[in-house]
Structure formats: structure tokens, C-alpha cells
Amino acid sequence: MDLKQLDSEDRAVLEMAKDLALRAGRIQRDRYETGVDVRTKSATIDLVTEVDHACEALIVGALEEERPQDAIVAEEGGGEDHPDREWRWVIDPLDGTTNYAHGFPRFCVSIGVEFRDETRVGVVYDPLLDELFYAVRNAGAWLGERKLQVSTTGDFGQALIATGFSYDVHKSANDNVARFARVLKAARGLRRDGSAALDLCYVAAGRLDAYWELKLHAWDVSAGSLIVQEAGGQVTDCEGGAAPRSGEELVSSNGLLHDTLISYVKDQ
């Protein structure tokens, strides 16, 4: 199946998710480096801004008006989750808030849409580069009009890989530092850019060969994981099993490097 063969409901959901991501992205672009109110949440490095709230209000408000029958899970608490609903929207209104607050140009809007507990649609929008990534289950992954395909890198020593650190890194012993060191010594390059959704999209686009992280949330990984899979990549937990939808563990790659990456990032 390709995008031309989508049924009317899938097409409507995809187009709405794309439109909402673009509209929220315009807010981010317009407010970027203009001085925003920044507050902390769970830790001093866990930030939220007025732009997060404005983007979420736009997305949630539109969904409540146009699709009131759907469940909504959003990072800042907007909308209502209903486990019995067929459609469920999983929203990160601004992925990369710390970057945004510092003027570091690496952030996005991420919208995953589940149907009967399976992610059906994923949309990620980078407003500064004006790049719209999207996927529909069994219909491929796309960047604009370009169909995405993961890289063909099979040598770990030639791989460019990304990761991240959780908000409890200052106090938790499970801090990803040892894993970081192991991969750093083995790969060509290792990056920490601060946006899980964009890292996943870059794996799908072949810009990165792999990405792993711990202690994420559903809204961080819902859209990007589908985009990787639809681009021919692999997404699992740190043992090679099914990745939890919660985002607690995630290992993604072009598939060729997956077993090797897992050997470095699984519990030693």
C-alpha cells in the first residue's frame, strides 16, 4: 500500500496531523529567540515554556472541536485520555524545550496517532528547517515528497549514532553514561542533540544510522518510531524485544547495526 491507497479515515487523520504540526511549528518559529517565560518541572533541567503551552492549546483545541470522539495524551496535560476510544492522539507540542529555551536550533512538533492501541500515523515537523516528516503504517515514511529509507551502513565503526540523557541524570545511577562511553569508543561518531523525535526521523532519513535512549515518554517516541519502521528500520527495547510504547527503553537503527548496538547498550 502507498499513500494514494489510504482509506478516507487514515487520510483525514494524516492531513489533520500534518496541518496541526505546521500550525504549531509556526508558533515556535515566530517566538524563537524572542525571549520566552521558562519554568522547571520535575528537575532543574526539565523545562517548560509558554510556547509549549501555546502549541499544545492549539493542537488540543482543534482536536476537541473537530474530533471530540478521540482520546488525547499530551505532554503538558491538555486533553483527556479515554482507554476505550478507537483513536488516540499522542502529542509532544515542543520536543526539545531545553534547546528552544537556550536558542539552540534543534526542536520540533511531534504527533503520533494510534488506532486500537497501534500507532497508525506519525508526523514530526522541524519549523526552522521547514522539514515535515510523516508516516502511515504499511504506507511508507516521507520527508515532504521524498520517500524515506534508512541507511545501508553495516560497519559499526562507520556509523553515526545519537543518544540522550534523562531528566534525572544528576541523581540516578541508571544515567546512560556507561552506555555512552561504550558506543563512543566503537562508532565513527556519537551525537547528543536533545530531540528524540528528530533523532528518530534522522534514522529514518539515513542521516543517522542508529539512536537509543532511556526514560523517554510516549509522546517522545510515538511518531518517530513509526517513521523509522516505515522507512525500513528497526525499533526495539535494549534487549531486542518489543519497544514499550511508554518510551522507557528505545533502540532504533537501520537494522544492519541493531544487534551490535544492543550488545553495547543492554545491561552489562
C-alpha positions, -999 to +999 in steps of 0.1 A: +000+000+000+011+036-006-003+070+003-026+070-027-044+039-014-052+052+021-088+049+031-107+081+039-102+080+077-065+074+076-061+102+050-082+126+071-061+118+103-028+122+084-038+156+069-051+169+102-019+158+120+002+175+093-018+207+094-017+209+132+021+202+133+026+230+107+005+255+126+022+247+160+056+249+142+047+285+131+042+295+167+076+280+176+093+298+146+077+331+153+086+331+190+121+316+186+148+337+202+123+365+212+126+358+250+101+334+265+090+326+300+108+295+312+099+273+342+110+240+356+090+208+361+104+176+376+140+189+378+161+220+371+169+207+337+133+197+329+119+229+313+086+242+300+079+274+283+048+294+273+054+282+238+050+246+248+016+256+263+006+277+233+014+249+208-004+223+229-035+245+233-037+250+196-034+212+188-057+201+216-083+228+210-085+218+173-089+181+181-116+187+207-135+207+182-131+186+151-126+151+166-143+151+200-146+114+200-109+108+201-086+104+232-057+128+237-024+124+256-003+155+256+029+162+274+017+193+293-016+177+303-040+190+278-070+169+265-084+138+281-073+102+277-100+076+272-087+040+271-119+028+254-117+052+224-105+038+190-084+068+181-058+083+204-035+113+197-001+113+215+013+148+214+046+165+222+039+201+214+076+211+216+101+184+217+135+199+226+122+225+251+156+230+267+171+236+233+144+261+225+148+280+257+185+284+250+181+293+214+197+261+202+181+253+168+170+217+174+134+212+183+101+201+167+064+192+170+056+155+173+022+140+168+015+102+169-019+089+163-030+054+175-058+033+163-069+004+186-036+006+205-014+006+175+003+037+161-012+044+127+001+078+118+032+098+128+041+134+120+071+154+131+078+190+120+110+209+123+099+245+119+134+261+114+144+238+085+108+236+074+110+198+072+078+177+076+084+140+083+054+117+083+044+081+080+013+059+078+015+023+089+021+000+059+023+030+035+059+042+040+076+072+055+082+106+039+100+139+041+079+162+021+076+144-012+106+122-007+101+087+004+125+078+032+148+048+035+172+040+063+210+039+057+228+009+044+258+012+069+267-022+081+300-015+098+296-001+133+329+017+131+315+037+102+282+046+119+269+079+131+248+074+162+227+095+186+215+092+222+203+114+250+201+116+288+171+117+310+160+145+333+171+125+364+207+122+351+221+143+380+208+118+407+202+084+390+228+057+388+210+045+356+223+075+337+233+062+303+269+074+308+285+039+307+265+030+276+275+063+260+312+056+267+310+021+251+293+033+219+316+063+217+347+040+216+332+019+189+313+041+165+325+067+140+306+095+157+281+099+186+258+129+189+235+142+217+212+168+201+183+169+226+152+160+205+142+123+205+116+128+178+141+144+154+168+118+161+143+091+151+134+109+120+171+113+111+175+075+115+146+071+091+162+096+066+196+079+068+212+109+083+219+088+115+225+051+114+211+045+149+197+061+180+190+049+215+177+064+247+162+055+281+134+070+302+116+088+274+078+091+273+052+080+248+049+115+233+087+115+226+086+083+206+051+076+192+055+094+158+092+089+153+092+052+160+066+046+133+086+068+109+117+047+114+098+014+109+081+026+078+115+037+064+127+001+068+144+004+102+141-015+134+128-003+168+132-024+200+139-023+237+175-027+250+173-065+248+159-067+213+123-072+223+093-050+215+099-014+225+074-003+251+050+024+239+058+043+271+093+051+258+110+037+288+136+019+266+142+025+229+168+013+205+164+022+168+186+016+138+188+008+101+185-029+112+220-038+100+236-024+131+209-034+156+224-064+172+258-047+176+242-016+192+222-038+216+254-055+227+267-021+238+235-007+254+219-036+271+225-041+308+260-054+314 
